[in-house]
Amino acid sequence: MLTLSTSVFQLNAQTDHKELTPNDKNYTGLISKNDFESGYTESWFTKAYNSYEPTDKTAKKIGRKIDKYTIKVFMGTWCPDSRREVPKLFKLLDIAEYDLDNLSVYAMNRRKSTDKNYEEGLNVHRVPTIIFFDKKGNEVNRFVEFPQENFEEDILQIVSKKEYANPYAEE
């Protein structure tokens, strides 16, 4: 009898601690473009990705400069700003033929955190936050929540190392 109840307890413990995947709404952690294109995120991601049409001239300028950076994105699949801006980023990166191995996208919860603390030390308080790092790992600049001019112009300012301040830079 003791063996049977111990086995039931172990089975329940395993069920209660099921590892979440990017297709779970409560998942936090790394999430890929493929993850966005499937599961519960597919409808809003694909619609926003397909409807975004950056200007060719600006996209080409971004494409000539963006390979100098690694990028970390902190976003919420529940957040309207993230749902608007993250598909745009992927579209720009695709046009620029950016190596997505240099991109890390993290899904966050509503408290702006991840289960594995990927955001630790990066001062992420709003989503989306798109952080650009040089090849030495130094932060160059960041896009936070919404554009100052428009999405591609803001990204161009950042990758061109021109003066750019996100709306919360003074905080």
DAMOWO-V576034 format. One record per residue. SS is DSSP state (helix for helix, strand for strand, loop for the rest). PHI is phi in whole degrees, 0 to 359 (999 if undefined). PSI is psi in degrees with one decimal (999 if undefined). Layout:
[[SS & PHI & PSI] [SS & PHI & PSI]]
//
This chain:
[[loop & 999 & -42.7] [helix & 297 & -41.0] [helix & 297 & -42.9] [helix & 297 & -45.5] [helix & 291 & -33.1] [helix & 295 & -42.5] [helix & 296 & -42.3] [helix & 297 & -42.5] [helix & 299 & -44.7] [helix & 296 & -41.3] [helix & 297 & -44.0] [helix & 296 & -39.5] [helix & 296 & -40.9] [helix & 295 & -40.2] [helix & 293 & -40.0] [helix & 292 & -26.1] [loop & 252 & 35.0] [loop & 301 & 133.4] [loop & 290 & 126.6] [loop & 284 & 151.3] [loop & 242 & 167.5] [loop & 302 & -15.4] [loop & 272 & 2.8] [loop & 265 & 133.6] [loop & 298 & -24.8] [loop & 265 & 6.8] [loop & 293 & 139.9] [loop & 231 & 142.1] [strand & 135 & -166.7] [strand & 300 & 138.4] [loop & 218 & 136.4] [loop & 255 & 169.9] [helix & 300 & -40.8] [helix & 300 & -39.3] [helix & 298 & -41.8] [helix & 296 & -32.3] [loop & 277 & 5.5] [loop & 221 & 171.2] [helix & 67 & -156.0] [helix & 289 & -16.2] [helix & 273 & -13.7] [helix & 303 & -44.9] [helix & 297 & -50.1] [helix & 285 & -35.2] [helix & 294 & -51.3] [helix & 297 & -41.5] [helix & 298 & -47.4] [helix & 292 & -40.6] [helix & 299 & -49.6] [helix & 291 & -30.2] [helix & 276 & -16.0] [loop & 280 & 125.7] [loop & 230 & 90.0] [loop & 292 & 155.6] [loop & 293 & 140.2] [helix & 301 & -43.5] [helix & 300 & -48.2] [helix & 291 & -41.3] [helix & 298 & -39.1] [helix & 294 & -41.1] [helix & 298 & -43.1] [helix & 299 & -44.7] [helix & 301 & -32.0] [helix & 285 & -16.9] [helix & 243 & -24.1] [helix & 287 & -21.8] [helix & 295 & -11.9] [helix & 282 & -2.0] [loop & 235 & 149.5] [strand & 257 & 151.1] [strand & 229 & 134.9] [strand & 241 & 131.2] [strand & 241 & 130.7] [strand & 244 & 122.8] [strand & 214 & 166.1] [loop & 240 & 125.8] [loop & 294 & -16.7] [loop & 271 & -10.4] [loop & 266 & 125.1] [helix & 301 & -38.1] [helix & 295 & -41.5] [helix & 295 & -41.1] [helix & 295 & -26.2] [helix & 276 & -45.5] [helix & 271 & -34.9] [helix & 295 & -43.5] [helix & 299 & -34.6] [helix & 298 & -43.2] [helix & 300 & -47.1] [helix & 300 & -39.5] [helix & 296 & -45.9] [helix & 300 & -44.0] [helix & 295 & -36.9] [helix & 295 & -45.4] [helix & 299 & -39.5] [loop & 282 & -4.9] [loop & 56 & 40.2] [loop & 290 & 139.6] [loop & 285 & 107.5] [helix & 294 & -8.3] [helix & 293 & -18.2] [helix & 265 & 10.7] [strand & 241 & 131.0] [strand & 236 & 124.3] [strand & 244 & 129.6] [strand & 240 & 125.7] [strand & 278 & 132.7] [loop & 245 & 160.8] [loop & 273 & -178.8] [loop & 291 & -15.4] [loop & 273 & 5.6] [loop & 61 & 48.4] [loop & 219 & 164.9] [loop & 237 & 154.3] [loop & 301 & -32.0] [loop & 258 & 13.0] [loop & 56 & 41.2] [loop & 300 & -24.9] [loop & 275 & -5.0] [loop & 306 & 128.6] [loop & 79 & 3.0] [loop & 253 & 1.9] [loop & 56 & 51.7] [loop & 262 & 114.8] [loop & 237 & -13.0] [loop & 222 & 153.9] [loop & 234 & 145.1] [loop & 282 & 150.0] [strand & 240 & 121.1] [strand & 246 & 112.6] [strand & 253 & 129.6] [strand & 256 & 127.7] [strand & 242 & 142.3] [loop & 285 & 176.2] [loop & 292 & -13.5] [loop & 271 & -3.3] [loop & 91 & 10.3] [loop & 272 & 135.1] [strand & 293 & 130.6] [strand & 263 & -47.4] [strand & 189 & 177.0] [strand & 211 & 148.6] [strand & 259 & 131.7] [strand & 230 & 120.8] [loop & 70 & -57.9] [loop & 209 & 156.3] [loop & 286 & 155.6] [loop & 277 & -41.8] [loop & 250 & -74.1] [loop & 207 & 166.4] [helix & 303 & -53.3] [helix & 291 & -33.0] [helix & 294 & -39.9] [helix & 297 & -44.6] [helix & 295 & -40.5] [helix & 300 & -43.7] [helix & 302 & -43.2] [helix & 294 & -51.5] [helix & 288 & -17.8] [loop & 271 & -0.8] [loop & 58 & 33.4] [loop & 272 & 165.9] [loop & 298 & 123.4] [loop & 209 & 133.1] [loop & 227 & 126.9] [loop & 291 & 166.5] [loop & 297 & -15.4] [loop & 246 & 14.7] [loop & 300 & -26.7] [loop & 277 & -13.0] [loop & 286 & 999]]
//
